[in-house]
Each structure stands twice: as structure tokens, then as C-alpha cells.
Amino acid sequence: MYYKEDLGYVYPERSDEHMITVKHLRDTHFDEHFEYLDKSKWFKVKRFFLRIGMYILGYHLVFFRYGLKIHGRDKIKKNKELFKDGAITICNHVLMWDYICVMKAIRPKLQYHPGWKINFEGPNAPFIRIVGGIPVPTGNIRAMVKFKKAIDEVLETKQWLHFFPEGSMWYYYPDIRPLKPAVFNFAVRHNKPVIPMTISFRKRTGLWKLIGKKPLADLHIGDPLLPDTTLSVKEATDKMHKEAYHIMQVMNGINPGDPTYNTDQNIDNYKKTM
């Protein structure tokens, strides 16, 4: 399962630093007046057609682009009762279209997800909003308060929420970088299950070698993690944070004792493996 291929990418120094650039097309003020959660009727109409479009085209495209294989979808069905009041999914962030991979894994569910605000000012902004993107503001305390209220509302209304807890996208990076603890704080405060997912890679073989050169992708779905309600919020957050990090590494074939297995979730201490 564990496969890495040196594709010549130069990864940033900090594990949560972005390595992509986005063409700036619009100026948007992500302040306390911005509607982080679109609840309009028109938005619901667009989401309806999005669902249809993903089945007709989107999920097929992600297969042909990445050779996507999904493992463990039975865990979504098996825990249907557990997820009836909503859930949080998490995944490592390693592909341009990895959120579509996650959408395919949980279909027919649609969810919301916080995203890098720069993406909401680029060419893909309209699509990112329709698939549930909520921009994360920076440098404005009041805006951050409103953003957090939007996230709280998603969870309070029993909807699904997705996080890329590594904080940034690194192309085809095979190892799991440190996870942001805020993700698990939301899960604990709202008593929501967390569904760990990971994307790993495999070498192209056969006909796949004729239509591309980069590795193919496998998405793995793990068993849900539940907040420990016997602990304080901080203790339960820390516990879930550590459990998720361990499980995500193991799902990608990185086990304790392996050279790239990591326990330190301090972003500043993370050592790049490629």
C-alpha cells in the first residue's frame, strides 16, 4: 500500500504551507459581513444540479484522472445510524481534485468544507462554493467568530462537514503531515463522529501507462472515531487528535517503527520525507 515516487516537487518548509498559486480574479472581503454559509434557495437549486452533474460526469472524470479506487465504503453503510445526526470526514490533502474523491466516497451525501480563502478569489471559486466551500478568514477576529458560527451551524443542523486537517495541499505527498487540532475540537464540542480517510498511491501499470505518468490514487475509509465524553474538552480533543494521526498513517501503510512513522504533531518540528 505504501508507495512513493519522486516527481520532482519541491515541498515547502512548513507542513501547512501552500505550494500552489491561484490566479487572482476577484477581490472578496472575507470580513464579519460576509455570508460564510449560503442558505439561499438559489444555492439549494445549484446543489441539486451539482448532485446530478457529479453522477453524470464528475465521478467518472476523477476515476479517469487518478484511476481512483475506494476502499471501505461498507463502513459508511454499516454506521448509517451513527451518522444520522451528521459526521466529520478528514483526509490528507495531496491532489488537486481530492475533495471530489471524498465526495465520491460518501455519495450520495453532500457536505461543507472550510477552505483556503485564496481559492475563493480564483477561477474555481464558483464551483468551490457550490460543493460547500466556506472560506477561512485571516487577520480579522470578528470575521473568524462569524466563520466559526457557520461551522457550528453546519454541525448543529446535522449536516456533514469535511476538513483537510494538514492545512494545505502537497502534490502526491505519500506521508501524513501533522493535523490541526481545531478539527477535533469541533468534533468534541458537537459530539460528532470523525471518519478518517487517506489517499495513498500506486504505480501505473497496463493501459494506465498510456494515459498518464503520475501515480494512481487509492482512497481508504477507516472506522469512525468517537469523542470520549468522560474527558474534558481539551483532553478529549487531544486524544482524538492523536488517535486520528496514528490511524491515518496506518491506513496508508505507515506503521510504528517505520522510518516515516511520526508521533510529533508540532508543525514546526515536522521533517519532510521527500
Short mmCIF file of the C-alpha atoms (twelve columns), coordinates in Angstrom:
data_MODEL
# 
_entry.id   MODEL 
# 
loop_
_atom_site.group_PDB 
_atom_site.id 
_atom_site.type_symbol 
_atom_site.label_atom_id 
_atom_site.label_alt_id 
_atom_site.label_comp_id 
_atom_site.label_asym_id 
_atom_site.label_seq_id 
_atom_site.Cartn_x 
_atom_site.Cartn_y 
_atom_site.Cartn_z 
_atom_site.pdbx_PDB_model_num 
ATOM 1   C CA . MET A 1   0.000   0.000  0.000   1 
ATOM 2   C CA . TYR A 2   2.803   2.448  0.867   1 
ATOM 3   C CA . TYR A 3   4.222   3.764  -2.379  1 
ATOM 4   C CA . LYS A 4   6.150   6.921  -3.091  1 
ATOM 5   C CA . GLU A 5   7.592   8.254  -6.296  1 
ATOM 6   C CA . ASP A 6   9.863   11.239 -6.649  1 
ATOM 7   C CA . LEU A 7   8.075   13.511 -9.116  1 
ATOM 8   C CA . GLY A 8   10.434  16.424 -8.636  1 
ATOM 9   C CA . TYR A 9   8.154   18.548 -6.477  1 
ATOM 10  C CA . VAL A 10  9.782   20.943 -4.026  1 
ATOM 11  C CA . TYR A 11  7.741   20.896 -0.850  1 
ATOM 12  C CA . PRO A 12  7.502   23.955 1.454   1 
ATOM 13  C CA . GLU A 13  9.390   24.237 4.724   1 
ATOM 14  C CA . ARG A 14  6.311   24.249 6.963   1 
ATOM 15  C CA . SER A 15  3.960   21.304 6.681   1 
ATOM 16  C CA . ASP A 16  0.887   23.563 6.494   1 
ATOM 17  C CA . GLU A 17  2.360   25.949 3.915   1 
ATOM 18  C CA . HIS A 18  0.735   26.082 0.483   1 
ATOM 19  C CA . MET A 19  2.663   25.012 -2.603  1 
ATOM 20  C CA . ILE A 20  0.177   26.133 -5.253  1 
ATOM 21  C CA . THR A 21  -0.514  29.548 -6.721  1 
ATOM 22  C CA . VAL A 22  -4.001  30.698 -7.638  1 
ATOM 23  C CA . LYS A 23  -4.766  33.214 -10.369 1 
ATOM 24  C CA . HIS A 24  -6.421  36.208 -8.693  1 
ATOM 25  C CA . LEU A 25  -9.659  37.133 -10.476 1 
ATOM 26  C CA . ARG A 26  -11.748 38.913 -7.866  1 
ATOM 27  C CA . ASP A 27  -11.439 40.806 -4.603  1 
ATOM 28  C CA . THR A 28  -13.680 39.478 -1.863  1 
ATOM 29  C CA . HIS A 29  -13.840 40.879 1.646   1 
ATOM 30  C CA . PHE A 30  -13.969 37.921 3.987   1 
ATOM 31  C CA . ASP A 31  -14.960 40.010 6.981   1 
ATOM 32  C CA . GLU A 32  -17.740 39.858 9.559   1 
ATOM 33  C CA . HIS A 33  -20.290 40.888 6.898   1 
ATOM 34  C CA . PHE A 34  -19.544 38.034 4.511   1 
ATOM 35  C CA . GLU A 35  -22.116 35.196 4.304   1 
ATOM 36  C CA . TYR A 36  -19.898 32.230 5.077   1 
ATOM 37  C CA . LEU A 37  -22.814 29.805 4.913   1 
ATOM 38  C CA . ASP A 38  -25.018 30.298 1.857   1 
ATOM 39  C CA . LYS A 39  -28.590 29.376 2.814   1 
ATOM 40  C CA . SER A 40  -30.382 30.904 -0.171  1 
ATOM 41  C CA . LYS A 41  -32.909 28.976 -2.272  1 
ATOM 42  C CA . TRP A 42  -30.753 29.526 -5.346  1 
ATOM 43  C CA . PHE A 43  -27.841 27.830 -3.603  1 
ATOM 44  C CA . LYS A 44  -30.053 24.805 -2.870  1 
ATOM 45  C CA . VAL A 45  -31.072 24.667 -6.530  1 
ATOM 46  C CA . LYS A 46  -27.415 24.711 -7.599  1 
ATOM 47  C CA . ARG A 47  -26.621 21.954 -5.102  1 
ATOM 48  C CA . PHE A 48  -29.443 19.842 -6.562  1 
ATOM 49  C CA . PHE A 49  -27.982 20.073 -10.058 1 
ATOM 50  C CA . LEU A 50  -24.479 19.557 -8.652  1 
ATOM 51  C CA . ARG A 51  -25.510 16.161 -7.311  1 
ATOM 52  C CA . ILE A 52  -26.836 15.148 -10.726 1 
ATOM 53  C CA . GLY A 53  -23.775 16.504 -12.517 1 
ATOM 54  C CA . MET A 54  -21.367 14.631 -10.280 1 
ATOM 55  C CA . TYR A 55  -23.072 11.312 -11.056 1 
ATOM 56  C CA . ILE A 56  -23.216 12.028 -14.792 1 
ATOM 57  C CA . LEU A 57  -19.701 13.405 -15.198 1 
ATOM 58  C CA . GLY A 58  -17.694 14.374 -12.100 1 
ATOM 59  C CA . TYR A 59  -17.219 10.943 -10.516 1 
ATOM 60  C CA . HIS A 60  -16.273 9.424  -13.885 1 
ATOM 61  C CA . LEU A 61  -13.697 12.160 -14.517 1 
ATOM 62  C CA . VAL A 62  -11.999 11.626 -11.164 1 
ATOM 63  C CA . PHE A 63  -11.705 7.923  -11.979 1 
ATOM 64  C CA . PHE A 64  -10.086 8.527  -15.343 1 
ATOM 65  C CA . ARG A 65  -7.772  11.227 -13.984 1 
ATOM 66  C CA . TYR A 66  -6.491  9.293  -10.976 1 
ATOM 67  C CA . GLY A 67  -7.588  5.690  -11.534 1 
ATOM 68  C CA . LEU A 68  -9.374  6.167  -8.216  1 
ATOM 69  C CA . LYS A 69  -10.150 3.087  -6.142  1 
ATOM 70  C CA . ILE A 70  -12.204 3.485  -2.968  1 
ATOM 71  C CA . HIS A 71  -11.709 1.004  -0.129  1 
ATOM 72  C CA . GLY A 72  -14.036 0.684  2.875   1 
ATOM 73  C CA . ARG A 73  -17.270 2.244  1.617   1 
ATOM 74  C CA . ASP A 74  -19.078 -0.503 3.510   1 
ATOM 75  C CA . LYS A 75  -18.102 1.328  6.723   1 
ATOM 76  C CA . ILE A 76  -20.268 4.278  5.676   1 
ATOM 77  C CA . LYS A 77  -23.268 1.990  5.165   1 
ATOM 78  C CA . LYS A 78  -22.566 -0.104 8.285   1 
ATOM 79  C CA . ASN A 79  -22.539 3.001  10.510  1 
ATOM 80  C CA . LYS A 80  -25.527 4.688  8.892   1 
ATOM 81  C CA . GLU A 81  -27.336 5.011  12.229  1 
ATOM 82  C CA . LEU A 82  -24.280 6.556  13.880  1 
ATOM 83  C CA . PHE A 83  -24.049 9.177  11.127  1 
ATOM 84  C CA . LYS A 84  -27.748 10.113 11.037  1 
ATOM 85  C CA . ASP A 85  -27.065 13.294 13.050  1 
ATOM 86  C CA . GLY A 86  -24.098 14.297 10.881  1 
ATOM 87  C CA . ALA A 87  -20.405 13.476 10.779  1 
ATOM 88  C CA . ILE A 88  -16.998 14.976 10.114  1 
ATOM 89  C CA . THR A 89  -14.722 13.470 7.482   1 
ATOM 90  C CA . ILE A 90  -10.983 14.130 7.326   1 
ATOM 91  C CA . CYS A 91  -8.363  13.281 4.700   1 
ATOM 92  C CA . ASN A 92  -4.779  14.069 3.769   1 
ATOM 93  C CA . HIS A 93  -4.568  16.785 1.103   1 
ATOM 94  C CA . VAL A 94  -2.487  15.534 -1.825  1 
ATOM 95  C CA . LEU A 95  -4.386  16.024 -5.103  1 
ATOM 96  C CA . MET A 96  -5.991  18.945 -6.896  1 
ATOM 97  C CA . TRP A 97  -9.270  17.007 -7.049  1 
ATOM 98  C CA . ASP A 98  -9.038  15.082 -3.781  1 
ATOM 99  C CA . TYR A 99  -12.187 16.700 -2.433  1 
ATOM 100 C CA . ILE A 100 -14.091 15.212 -5.385  1 
ATOM 101 C CA . CYS A 101 -12.560 11.865 -4.386  1 
ATOM 102 C CA . VAL A 102 -14.017 12.345 -0.897  1 
ATOM 103 C CA . MET A 103 -17.388 13.341 -2.374  1 
ATOM 104 C CA . LYS A 104 -17.415 10.132 -4.396  1 
ATOM 105 C CA . ALA A 105 -16.570 8.109  -1.285  1 
ATOM 106 C CA . ILE A 106 -19.557 9.418  0.702   1 
ATOM 107 C CA . ARG A 107 -22.035 9.732  -2.177  1 
ATOM 108 C CA . PRO A 108 -24.956 10.495 -2.259  1 
ATOM 109 C CA . LYS A 109 -24.161 12.791 0.683   1 
ATOM 110 C CA . LEU A 110 -23.070 16.357 0.091   1 
ATOM 111 C CA . GLN A 111 -21.170 18.255 2.760   1 
ATOM 112 C CA . TYR A 112 -19.455 21.538 3.572   1 
ATOM 113 C CA . HIS A 113 -15.756 22.156 3.979   1 
ATOM 114 C CA . PRO A 114 -13.554 25.065 5.140   1 
ATOM 115 C CA . GLY A 115 -11.067 26.177 2.505   1 
ATOM 116 C CA . TRP A 116 -8.118  28.445 1.831   1 
ATOM 117 C CA . LYS A 117 -9.568  31.908 1.196   1 
ATOM 118 C CA . ILE A 118 -7.296  32.493 -1.827  1 
ATOM 119 C CA . ASN A 119 -9.153  29.724 -3.666  1 
ATOM 120 C CA . PHE A 120 -12.359 31.729 -3.344  1 
ATOM 121 C CA . GLU A 121 -10.858 34.579 -5.345  1 
ATOM 122 C CA . GLY A 122 -9.608  32.418 -8.209  1 
ATOM 123 C CA . PRO A 123 -11.126 30.795 -11.307 1 
ATOM 124 C CA . ASN A 124 -12.625 27.843 -9.423  1 
ATOM 125 C CA . ALA A 125 -14.386 29.966 -6.796  1 
ATOM 126 C CA . PRO A 126 -17.980 29.419 -8.047  1 
ATOM 127 C CA . PHE A 127 -17.549 25.638 -8.120  1 
ATOM 128 C CA . ILE A 128 -15.832 25.594 -4.723  1 
ATOM 129 C CA . ARG A 129 -18.783 27.435 -3.197  1 
ATOM 130 C CA . ILE A 130 -21.336 25.086 -4.774  1 
ATOM 131 C CA . VAL A 131 -19.576 21.983 -3.432  1 
ATOM 132 C CA . GLY A 132 -19.824 23.513 0.046   1 
ATOM 133 C CA . GLY A 133 -16.683 25.595 0.419   1 
ATOM 134 C CA . ILE A 134 -16.529 28.004 3.345   1 
ATOM 135 C CA . PRO A 135 -13.567 30.436 3.192   1 
ATOM 136 C CA . VAL A 136 -11.374 30.670 6.276   1 
ATOM 137 C CA . PRO A 137 -10.748 34.364 7.066   1 
ATOM 138 C CA . THR A 138 -7.458  35.657 8.421   1 
ATOM 139 C CA . GLY A 139 -6.424  38.792 10.278  1 
ATOM 140 C CA . ASN A 140 -9.933  39.663 11.474  1 
ATOM 141 C CA . ILE A 141 -11.182 38.397 14.833  1 
ATOM 142 C CA . ARG A 142 -14.822 39.285 14.153  1 
ATOM 143 C CA . ALA A 143 -14.701 37.520 10.804  1 
ATOM 144 C CA . MET A 144 -13.225 34.420 12.454  1 
ATOM 145 C CA . VAL A 145 -16.042 34.438 15.030  1 
ATOM 146 C CA . LYS A 146 -18.614 34.505 12.250  1 
ATOM 147 C CA . PHE A 147 -16.775 31.759 10.372  1 
ATOM 148 C CA . LYS A 148 -16.804 29.533 13.462  1 
ATOM 149 C CA . LYS A 149 -20.513 30.189 13.922  1 
ATOM 150 C CA . ALA A 150 -21.057 28.983 10.350  1 
ATOM 151 C CA . ILE A 151 -19.152 25.766 11.107  1 
ATOM 152 C CA . ASP A 152 -21.147 25.331 14.318  1 
ATOM 153 C CA . GLU A 153 -24.389 25.773 12.381  1 
ATOM 154 C CA . VAL A 154 -23.431 23.079 9.880   1 
ATOM 155 C CA . LEU A 155 -22.893 20.624 12.735  1 
ATOM 156 C CA . GLU A 156 -25.888 21.747 14.766  1 
ATOM 157 C CA . THR A 157 -28.184 21.177 11.788  1 
ATOM 158 C CA . LYS A 158 -26.917 17.581 11.456  1 
ATOM 159 C CA . GLN A 159 -25.099 18.107 8.169   1 
ATOM 160 C CA . TRP A 160 -21.768 16.623 7.138   1 
ATOM 161 C CA . LEU A 161 -18.523 18.557 7.281   1 
ATOM 162 C CA . HIS A 162 -15.120 17.842 5.774   1 
ATOM 163 C CA . PHE A 163 -11.671 19.037 6.845   1 
ATOM 164 C CA . PHE A 164 -8.249  18.698 5.307   1 
ATOM 165 C CA . PRO A 165 -6.537  18.899 8.722   1 
ATOM 166 C CA . GLU A 166 -2.992  19.115 7.348   1 
ATOM 167 C CA . GLY A 167 -3.872  22.689 6.366   1 
ATOM 168 C CA . SER A 168 -2.501  22.734 2.806   1 
ATOM 169 C CA . MET A 169 -2.209  20.646 -0.347  1 
ATOM 170 C CA . TRP A 170 1.084   18.973 -1.265  1 
ATOM 171 C CA . TYR A 171 1.020   17.179 -4.621  1 
ATOM 172 C CA . TYR A 172 1.391   13.393 -4.309  1 
ATOM 173 C CA . TYR A 173 2.992   13.547 -0.873  1 
ATOM 174 C CA . PRO A 174 2.963   9.958  0.476   1 
ATOM 175 C CA . ASP A 175 3.141   10.622 4.233   1 
ATOM 176 C CA . ILE A 176 0.675   12.122 6.687   1 
ATOM 177 C CA . ARG A 177 1.667   15.586 7.890   1 
ATOM 178 C CA . PRO A 178 0.688   16.980 11.336  1 
ATOM 179 C CA . LEU A 179 -3.042  17.596 11.795  1 
ATOM 180 C CA . LYS A 180 -4.612  20.810 13.060  1 
ATOM 181 C CA . PRO A 181 -6.238  20.191 16.478  1 
ATOM 182 C CA . ALA A 182 -9.138  22.611 15.839  1 
ATOM 183 C CA . VAL A 183 -10.777 19.957 13.658  1 
ATOM 184 C CA . PHE A 184 -11.138 17.632 16.622  1 
ATOM 185 C CA . ASN A 185 -12.252 20.409 18.930  1 
ATOM 186 C CA . PHE A 186 -15.309 20.878 16.690  1 
ATOM 187 C CA . ALA A 187 -15.981 17.128 16.837  1 
ATOM 188 C CA . VAL A 188 -15.730 17.037 20.633  1 
ATOM 189 C CA . ARG A 189 -17.827 20.143 21.286  1 
ATOM 190 C CA . HIS A 190 -20.590 18.898 18.998  1 
ATOM 191 C CA . ASN A 191 -20.154 15.208 19.873  1 
ATOM 192 C CA . LYS A 192 -19.813 14.158 16.241  1 
ATOM 193 C CA . PRO A 193 -18.080 11.056 14.873  1 
ATOM 194 C CA . VAL A 194 -14.965 11.605 12.782  1 
ATOM 195 C CA . ILE A 195 -14.470 9.407  9.723   1 
ATOM 196 C CA . PRO A 196 -10.748 9.180  8.894   1 
ATOM 197 C CA . MET A 197 -9.848  8.854  5.222   1 
ATOM 198 C CA . THR A 198 -6.498  8.757  3.484   1 
ATOM 199 C CA . ILE A 199 -5.253  8.816  -0.073  1 
ATOM 200 C CA . SER A 200 -2.297  6.614  -0.955  1 
ATOM 201 C CA . PHE A 201 -0.709  5.933  -4.316  1 
ATOM 202 C CA . ARG A 202 0.119   3.027  -6.587  1 
ATOM 203 C CA . LYS A 203 2.286   2.658  -9.657  1 
ATOM 204 C CA . ARG A 204 0.719   2.884  -13.101 1 
ATOM 205 C CA . THR A 205 0.541   -0.451 -14.905 1 
ATOM 206 C CA . GLY A 206 -1.024  -1.770 -18.084 1 
ATOM 207 C CA . LEU A 207 -3.237  0.602  -20.044 1 
ATOM 208 C CA . TRP A 208 -2.944  3.270  -17.336 1 
ATOM 209 C CA . LYS A 209 0.634   3.869  -18.503 1 
ATOM 210 C CA . LEU A 210 -0.712  5.039  -21.863 1 
ATOM 211 C CA . ILE A 211 -2.825  7.890  -20.468 1 
ATOM 212 C CA . GLY A 212 -0.597  9.418  -17.803 1 
ATOM 213 C CA . LYS A 213 2.656   9.297  -15.883 1 
ATOM 214 C CA . LYS A 214 1.827   10.225 -12.294 1 
ATOM 215 C CA . PRO A 215 0.838   7.599  -9.706  1 
ATOM 216 C CA . LEU A 216 -2.754  6.404  -9.381  1 
ATOM 217 C CA . ALA A 217 -4.785  7.004  -6.230  1 
ATOM 218 C CA . ASP A 218 -6.487  4.838  -3.612  1 
ATOM 219 C CA . LEU A 219 -8.860  6.332  -1.064  1 
ATOM 220 C CA . HIS A 220 -9.177  4.420  2.210   1 
ATOM 221 C CA . ILE A 221 -12.082 4.845  4.652   1 
ATOM 222 C CA . GLY A 222 -11.414 3.973  8.282   1 
ATOM 223 C CA . ASP A 223 -13.668 3.121  11.190  1 
ATOM 224 C CA . PRO A 224 -15.279 6.182  12.810  1 
ATOM 225 C CA . LEU A 225 -13.683 7.804  15.855  1 
ATOM 226 C CA . LEU A 226 -15.946 8.943  18.674  1 
ATOM 227 C CA . PRO A 227 -15.250 11.715 21.194  1 
ATOM 228 C CA . ASP A 228 -14.531 10.471 24.710  1 
ATOM 229 C CA . THR A 229 -17.320 12.118 26.695  1 
ATOM 230 C CA . THR A 230 -15.726 11.145 30.026  1 
ATOM 231 C CA . LEU A 231 -12.895 13.626 29.461  1 
ATOM 232 C CA . SER A 232 -12.715 17.397 29.416  1 
ATOM 233 C CA . VAL A 233 -13.000 19.101 26.027  1 
ATOM 234 C CA . LYS A 234 -9.247  19.661 25.854  1 
ATOM 235 C CA . GLU A 235 -8.381  16.117 26.920  1 
ATOM 236 C CA . ALA A 236 -10.901 14.592 24.518  1 
ATOM 237 C CA . THR A 237 -9.622  16.807 21.694  1 
ATOM 238 C CA . ASP A 238 -6.017  15.771 22.339  1 
ATOM 239 C CA . LYS A 239 -6.980  12.100 22.498  1 
ATOM 240 C CA . MET A 240 -8.900  12.175 19.213  1 
ATOM 241 C CA . HIS A 241 -6.125  14.220 17.605  1 
ATOM 242 C CA . LYS A 242 -3.525  11.557 18.428  1 
ATOM 243 C CA . GLU A 243 -5.799  8.646  17.503  1 
ATOM 244 C CA . ALA A 244 -6.622  10.138 14.113  1 
ATOM 245 C CA . TYR A 245 -2.977  10.803 13.287  1 
ATOM 246 C CA . HIS A 246 -1.986  7.240  14.143  1 
ATOM 247 C CA . ILE A 247 -4.890  5.679  12.232  1 
ATOM 248 C CA . MET A 248 -4.330  7.784  9.106   1 
ATOM 249 C CA . GLN A 249 -0.689  6.727  8.980   1 
ATOM 250 C CA . VAL A 250 -1.560  3.058  9.454   1 
ATOM 251 C CA . MET A 251 -4.233  3.229  6.743   1 
ATOM 252 C CA . ASN A 252 -1.513  4.367  4.329   1 
ATOM 253 C CA . GLY A 253 0.754   1.504  5.326   1 
ATOM 254 C CA . ILE A 254 2.945   3.552  7.685   1 
ATOM 255 C CA . ASN A 255 3.249   1.666  10.970  1 
ATOM 256 C CA . PRO A 256 5.017   2.393  14.273  1 
ATOM 257 C CA . GLY A 257 8.719   1.687  13.817  1 
ATOM 258 C CA . ASP A 258 8.719   2.520  10.098  1 
ATOM 259 C CA . PRO A 259 11.161  5.290  9.072   1 
ATOM 260 C CA . THR A 260 8.397   7.729  8.133   1 
ATOM 261 C CA . TYR A 261 6.012   6.963  11.024  1 
ATOM 262 C CA . ASN A 262 5.618   10.144 13.082  1 
ATOM 263 C CA . THR A 263 4.187   10.917 16.521  1 
ATOM 264 C CA . ASP A 264 5.178   14.575 16.836  1 
ATOM 265 C CA . GLN A 265 2.329   16.810 15.661  1 
ATOM 266 C CA . ASN A 266 4.278   20.023 16.120  1 
ATOM 267 C CA . ILE A 267 4.177   21.606 12.651  1 
ATOM 268 C CA . ASP A 268 7.494   23.362 13.188  1 
ATOM 269 C CA . ASN A 269 9.211   20.073 14.017  1 
ATOM 270 C CA . TYR A 270 7.887   18.059 11.103  1 
ATOM 271 C CA . LYS A 271 10.646  16.609 8.924   1 
ATOM 272 C CA . LYS A 272 9.828   16.305 5.241   1 
ATOM 273 C CA . THR A 273 10.284  12.787 3.917   1 
ATOM 274 C CA . MET A 274 10.768  13.770 0.271   1 
# 
